[in-house]
């Protein structure tokens, strides 16, 4: 390689401007003695948010120049140039690149910019590579010197380097994050050219100030900085304060390190902390990000977090056909009270999605969406909820099967006719009037429900009901001579209140009056059946009772295979001497376990009655929703009961599933304690089991179940049902 006596360096590198003191006094007393820096990361952060691949550091250029004459080159070169860092300052719609600060070398009174030339690729033999401070002296901290040397890839002693390789190593030193400037200096020595990287380390880290982060946990910030500055070995104190200044809320987090010597601010780690903070907001769907970051003199890092608070929420009704704004029938306050998003909160997209789902579950909307818009220059957002209303109600008709009727080809078929209004008075209140009529049974029912009582903050609902029904009595008092039908007539009126108790738990209390009695096939009232078993507890044609009801329900995910638990208790209140006094408790539990593609479902139910109660209110065991393989109520009827069931369902083809099952039920020996012992008079066994298989088909009416079962008496029976088992 030819000699390099006629080659010198002219270079520009990267440099972060030194932290200069401002003359203005900070508004916070704590920072009265702290200076602010000219370095602001705002544009850099916005650039990286817009251009993810844009580097944190800008580029600079280095060039080789030849002296005008061989003898004019100095034997010992002074510091040839200075270097500076220019942060990219992109703006939307501006495609120009940020300019690099290129240092110019003046020699012999002449100046000029030495651009890239063919000499850029010429190699210069370097005899020694050193790292020094900006004054050319050894660094006090050898660990920082080691970091700088470790960052160098091309620059090694006794190597021939190009300007491009030196430039790339300057970038690597700055990219390590420990230094605010790096300047390559070439010095001609007796042994050859010595390449000195003059670096200026960042300040030591002494604390953090985070402003505007009202929802960001303080512990998250501590953990984020702990990894990079080793605060496990540092003493620190932290506080989180909410201040009011000029009618604006200022959330301030102070994280002061009292003993963290030797930990230098690392720009690379700071960038990772900022990314983690932005990621925390993104994962939770919150409108927030770090908008500015700077390093104050004294080693204090200051972060500004911008959080978009909700300024206003409005409802906009859209036409179902045209999609244009229209006048809605629902009162806006009825919708707004359903929302958990409130004014003054940091807007969360996840919370907004939950609010959309909540409004849809009201049952009066076809489509709901949230549209966030900036609220002027306030940094807040205005939320517009677009809603499309469903028709309020109308008439409907249908049919079904009564599981309490087991004889006759058409005895179990029922028809129904109903009128419903989903949005009475525009307050989401429900009115349902229905009539169900079969060959034997009939039910006329009026329900009026307010899903959320006005002025209540616990989401309490209220239901007022009136019902007149006639249902088959063969579950307890079946097998009448000649298959004569015995029906139980009930007139019921009551009021119930329901509300959520805790996540997945709900509770219901109510007061219900019931007037019930038995009638024969010709419609005449009856006191005893054919076996002389009493049909009422009072000995009269009718039993009257006032029931105080309590019910608690736990539901898992809401799917059929999820866990479920129901506890129900009714207490008869004898306000009049003729009214019945008894207590009835009933529980049901269900647990589903997935085994590969199959679902194993276990269920258990049980109950007990104490006191004087109507015989037809005894627990009936056996049938499609109890022990399959038996007719309805054929296992027994008693004051107490327990029924267990296990089934395994598995997919077969499309909406069709196969199922195998086994059931067991018992009256726990309580059959004779029912007035008149109707089960004993009919020779019911009191306990029994069944097993079998079947198919289920998903349909618009719900699951259609067709099952074939065997009982312990080797009797075979088909069961057909609509919907899941109770």
Buried (B, 14 or more C-beta within 10 A) or exposed (E): EEEBEEBBBBBBBBBBEEBEEEEEEBEBEEBEEBBBBEBBBBBBBBBBEEEEEBEBBBEBBBBBBBBEEEEEBEEEBEBBBBBBBBBBBBEEEEEEEBEBBBBEBEBEEEEEEBEEEEBBEBBBBBBBBBBBBBEEEEBEBEEBBEBBBEBBEBBBEEBEBBBBBBBBBBBBBBBBBBBBBBBBBBBBEEEBBBBBBBBBBBBBBBBBBBBBBBBBEBEBBBEBBBEBBEBEEBEBEBEBEEEEEEEEEBBBBBBBBEEBEEBBBBBBBBBBBBBBBBEBBEEBBBBBBBBBBBBBBBBBBBBBBBBBBBBEBEBBBBEEEEEEEBEBEBBBEBBBBBBEBEEEBBBBBEBBEBBBEBBBEBEBBEBBBBEBEEBEEEBBBBBBBBBBBBEBBEEEEEEBBBBBBBEEEEBBBBEBEBEBBBBBEBBBBBBBBBBBBBBBBBBBBBBBBBBBEEEBEEBBBBBEBBBBBBBBBBBBBBBBEEEEBBBBBBBBBBBBBBBEEEEBEBBBBBBBBBBBBBBBBEEEBBBBBBBEBBBBBBEEBBBBBBBBBBBBBBBBEEEBBBBBBBBBBBBBBBEEEEBBBBBBBBBBBBBBEEEEEBBBBEBBBBBBBEBBBBBBBBBBBBBBBBBBBBBBBBBBBBBBBBBBBBBBBBEEEEEEBBBBBBBBBBBBEBBEEBBBBBBBBBEBBBBBBBBBBBBBBEEEEEBBBEBBBBBBEEBEBEBEBEEBBE
